[in-house]
């Protein structure tokens, strides 16, 4: 994402907790800040794409005396996927310190990011959103406004429900076909030709067909995101039955040691359930409930 900004001619100052990760950007024309304070001094707009809430707090020195001068007069563009409640609280603190705050989480994994084809969801005060929208163009093919904070992160979580349940369903379909002796290449051909086909199903279907678990979006990323969904759902009193199942499956995949692999490796957790007969004890109960409902 940062490389796309540099290639588009943006004047970019970068910082990373692992300095070597900035080398390619510097070679391409970015300037590396020697330390965080220098980054904030050099820039009026700060883009955050960090792993979690604690990393954001560390970078902003949240809760410390230097937080207010660090954010005052600057626009923070938070592209990280964090909890909506966290983002709402952070926005209030930034605005209280005379700063500006825009949520801009994105939909898309590694390949869309490399191609500048992400979709951004934007939330914040209207003038702030409009001010940063042109900056996102080299990274995102489309930007969608979602009202005030935390509207963009709530939208991102809604999108993630569909994405993660889609990929998990595709993994289960593959497992079902495989255990019934079907040809996976033919399964993928049927799916690609049918009405459910999408960039996601084509890409992940091919990975499942080829047993290719090289990471695009990892198991641990999927678990983090779907856990944020269930947390937000609980806070709002909303049922999340599919997300609850996905949390359990991705936790099982993590426990099996597949956390660093692509999210399609959730099929390993499904395979383990089959091998251990986990569902056999519940089949009669499900049938009885269905009979009562009908």
Phi, psi and omega in degrees: 000314178295322179297322177295325176294316179297315181296334178276002177089011178288142174279109191240129170250131188236154175211141178217146178299334173253096189305327183298336180290349178270352188302312182298322179294318179296317178298333182269354175125358177279163175251133178267126176285135181293332176202170189299319181303320179294326177298312181293325178294328185275341192236141174267338177240126182245120177262125179252120171228087189237166191291321186199184185292322180295325177295320177296315179300319179297315183295321182274354185057040182297134182089359179246165184298332184275358180300308184300308178295334179291324184258344184301129178076002181248157176255120177264125178251104184269105179262000179286152174265107181229179182288143178303322181294321176298313182297319180297317179294319180295318179302317180297319180291319180296315180294324178295334179267017178068030174252179179237148186220129177230129170279136177213054176295158184236154173253129182134150181252209191301311185295312175300325178296315180297326183272359183068032186244025177289162173244122182262143172248126189245138175214143180152185176294141190307314182295328178289318179298314181295327182292326184263349183305314180298330181296331185278346188305319180293342182260332192232133177281342180206145175234131184240125179282138185231028177082210181271165176301134009256038185302323182291320180288325174297320177296318179300319180294321178298318177297320182293329175302312181295315182299309188289320177292328176298309182293322179294319176297322178295321177295319179293321178299319179295317179297315179301314180295317183296315182289342175263011174077018179279155178281121184292329177297322178290323176302312180298321179298317179294315180296318181295331182271349188266180185287345180270358185298142178206173176302322181293311183295323179293313181293311182286327176297319178296322179294319178293320178300319185267003184054041182260106183254017176301136192289130162247293167244122191279164174306315183293329175293314180299318180296316178303314184291317182286333174291324174298322178299308184294327177297313179294324179295316178299317182297329182262000181069035184252136176290142179219060188298316180291320179297322179299317178297318181295320176304313181298315182294318181287329172296318179295320178296321176298314182297332178280355177094019184256016186303327183273352182275168178299155185298340176295344177293356172301341177301333179293324177292322178294318178300320181296320178299318178297315183297328182264001179064034186299324187271346186301322184291342185259352188297319180294320179298316180297318180297317181298316180296321179296317179299319180294321183292328183272000000 
